Amino acid sequence: MKKKKLFFLTFCLIFTFLITFCTSIYAQENNFGKSKSLFWEKVQFGGGLGLGFGNNYTNITVAPSGIYNFNDYFSAGLGLQYSYVKQKNFYQSNIYGGSIIGLFNPIEQIQLSAELEQLRVNTTYDEYYGNFSDNFWNTALFLGIGYRTENITLGVRYNILYKENQGVYADAFMPFVRVYF
């Protein structure tokens, strides 16, 4: 008799649990028609991909980024970057880091930008040059202006922290293409 009562109570408990659980699953299935939250509607993703190949030279860059549009005028975001650069019989370099970017659109077609970039550079030189390595941090602060059409911006930016013959970049001015979806 005790076994039957225990079985009956267990059955009732499991049945009640399943009914409650199944109801909540069914309720979740009805929410498929909801739109994204307001936060994600203002987020855009983009970035850059660079490939450079030549005689004895390779350069591969991947740079994803994302921005949040506060309104029609201001956006801010974060970016990551990784580059592999090799010149045969000379050196090999891995460059990686991140950036913080702020965008201002005074009118729809013009985009002003400020970007702080911090990169770690790890370079090894071949035996002929002494088989040594050079590891350092490179900081850049870019101010830029570009022409914007829909989600593409073409422009130029200037590194105000640029020092000749130091760091990653060969020149303070750099053209850019910025795409966000």
Residue pairs with C-beta under 8 A, 6 or more apart in sequence:
35 41
39 68
42 68
42 69
42 70
43 66
43 67
43 68
43 69
44 66
44 67
44 69
44 75
44 151
44 180
44 181
45 64
45 65
45 66
45 180
45 181
46 64
46 65
46 66
46 67
46 151
46 178
46 179
46 180
46 181
47 62
47 63
47 64
47 65
47 79
47 179
48 61
48 62
48 63
48 65
48 177
48 179
49 61
49 62
49 63
50 59
50 60
50 61
50 62
50 63
50 83
51 59
51 60
51 61
52 58
52 59
52 60
53 59
56 87
56 88
56 89
57 86
57 87
57 88
58 84
58 85
58 86
59 83
59 84
59 85
59 86
60 83
60 84
60 85
61 81
61 82
61 83
61 84
62 81
62 82
62 83
63 79
63 80
63 81
63 82
64 79
64 80
65 77
65 78
65 79
65 80
65 99
65 101
65 180
66 77
66 78
66 79
67 75
67 76
67 77
67 101
67 103
67 180
68 75
68 76
68 77
69 75
70 76
72 105
72 108
73 104
73 105
73 106
74 102
74 103
74 104
74 105
75 102
75 103
75 105
76 100
76 101
76 102
76 103
77 100
77 101
77 103
78 98
78 99
78 100
78 101
79 98
79 99
79 100
79 101
79 115
80 96
80 97
80 98
80 99
81 95
81 96
81 97
81 98
81 99
81 117
81 119
82 94
82 95
82 96
83 93
83 94
83 95
83 96
84 92
84 93
84 94
84 95
85 91
85 92
85 93
85 95
86 92
86 93
89 126
89 128
90 125
90 126
90 128
90 129
91 123
91 124
91 125
91 126
91 129
92 123
92 124
93 121
93 122
93 123
93 124
94 121
94 122
95 119
95 120
95 121
95 122
95 138
95 168
96 119
96 120
97 117
97 118
97 119
97 120
97 138
98 117
98 118
99 115
99 116
99 117
99 118
100 115
100 116
101 113
101 114
101 115
101 116
102 113
102 114
102 115
103 111
103 112
103 113
104 111
104 112
104 113
105 111
105 112
105 148
106 112
108 148
109 147
109 148
109 149
110 145
110 146
110 147
110 148
111 145
111 146
111 147
111 148
111 153
111 155
111 178
112 143
112 144
112 145
113 142
113 143
113 144
113 145
113 146
113 155
113 157
113 178
114 141
114 142
114 143
114 144
115 140
115 141
115 142
115 144
115 157
116 139
116 140
116 141
117 138
117 139
117 140
117 141
117 142
118 137
118 138
118 139
119 137
119 138
119 139
119 140
119 168
120 135
120 136
120 137
120 138
121 134
121 135
121 136
121 137
121 138
121 168
122 133
122 135
123 133
123 134
123 135
124 131
124 132
124 133
125 131
125 132
125 133
125 134
138 167
138 168
138 169
139 161
140 159
140 161
140 162
140 167
140 168
140 169
141 159
141 160
141 161
142 157
142 158
142 159
142 160
142 174
143 157
143 158
143 160
144 155
144 156
144 157
144 158
144 176
145 155
145 156
145 157
146 153
146 154
146 155
146 156
146 176
146 178
147 153
147 154
147 155
151 179
151 180
151 181
152 177
152 178
152 179
153 176
153 177
153 178
153 179
154 175
154 176
154 177
155 175
155 176
155 178
156 173
156 174
156 175
156 176
157 173
157 174
157 176
158 172
158 173
158 174
159 169
159 172
159 173
159 174
160 172
162 169
162 171
162 172
